[in-house]
């Protein structure tokens, strides 16, 4: 069954569809959650809370292009929101949030702000890509999919996917360098004032 049909059945209250979605994506969700949060039990809590939320809100949810992408983004937002709200969740350094409990709250906040600024720079660079390039980058690097798998999902041949990925990475590098130069120039300018 294709993803769109599965999602539509889920939104209509089909519990078997919920089970299928859960079984297809639970491993990826857990691995992704572990990159953000150091506590396995907490990751499972976030995942189960997410599934309770999507089940209870299913009629109001949109129709994602890729269910896994929607679930991963939702899980990430849930973890980050909880960190911001409670400042008690122990997050991994993979997102530049500190794990070291010896650091002061101020040090943790500086690390979090630095991560946020880097994410914003990357977000700006990603916005400069085409929709198709962003999709390929996400599937390749966030989902660790092969070019063949991406080609199957997007209905594009292998070489075209490689070309899209290459152009996207080239653009990202160029845009990140430009952003760093601009920000460095602003910083140097403000220091010399």
C-alpha positions, -999 to 999 in steps of 0.1 A, spaced: 0 0 0 13 34 -8 20 60 19 -8 84 9 -34 56 11 -20 43 44 -22 79 58 -57 84 46 -69 51 62 -51 61 94 -68 95 94 -102 78 91 -95 58 123 -81 25 110 -61 11 139 -43 -14 115 -29 16 96 -17 31 129 0 -2 137 16 -3 102 29 32 105 42 25 140 60 -7 129 75 9 98 89 39 115 96 30 151 132 20 146 141 52 127 123 73 153 142 56 181 176 60 164 168 96 156 155 103 191 188 88 205 207 114 185 188 141 204 182 127 239 206 106 260 179 88 280 165 57 262 133 56 284 127 93 277 131 87 240 104 60 242 82 83 261 85 110 235 78 85 207 47 71 225 34 106 233 39 114 196 18 84 185 -9 92 211 -10 128 198 -12 118 161 -39 93 168 -60 117 189 -54 145 163 -56 124 132 -86 141 117 -70 175 119 -36 165 106 -24 174 71 -12 150 44 26 147 46 45 138 14 66 114 34 52 99 66 87 92 81 97 128 75 66 141 93 71 118 122 108 126 126 102 163 124 74 160 150 96 140 173 124 165 170 101 194 178 86 175 208 121 169 223 134 204 216 102 220 230 104 199 261 141 210 266 131 246 262 102 244 285 117 223 313 154 226 308 157 191 324 159 169 293 195 157 288 202 162 251 231 148 230 259 169 217 249 159 182 228 190 181 254 210 200 234 208 232 254 198 261 252 165 280 277 175 307 258 182 339 288 200 354 282 230 331 263 259 344 228 268 331 244 298 314 270 276 296 242 253 285 222 282 272 252 296 253 257 261 237 220 260 229 220 294 213 251 286 193 234 255 180 203 275 172 224 301 152 241 273 133 207 257 126 194 290 114 224 294 90 219 259 77 182 266 73 189 297 53 213 278 31 187 250 26 161 275 16 182 285 -13 180 250 -27 151 238 -49 124 217 -33 137 186 -50 173 193 -38 161 197 -2 141 165 -4 172 146 -17 194 161 10 169 152 37 165 116 25 202 111 20 215 126 52 187 125 76 172 92 66 205 76 55 188 63 23 208 51 -7 205 69 -40 186 39 -53 160 42 -25 157 79 -30 152 73 -67 124 49 -59 107 73 -36 109 103 -59 105 83 -92 138 96 -105 167 75 -119 199 69 -100 221 93 -120 196 121 -117 195 116 -79 233 117 -77 233 149 -99 207 165 -77 226 156 -45 259 169 -60 244 202 -70 227 206 -37 258 199 -17 278 224 -39 251 250 -33 250 244 4 288 248 7 287 280 -13 258 294 7 273 284 40 306 301 31 288 333 20 268 333 53 299 328 74 317 356 55 288 379 60 284 371 97 322 373 102 322 407 85 294 419 107 312 406 138 345 422 128 328 454 119 310 455 153 342 448 172 361 477 156 333 502 163 
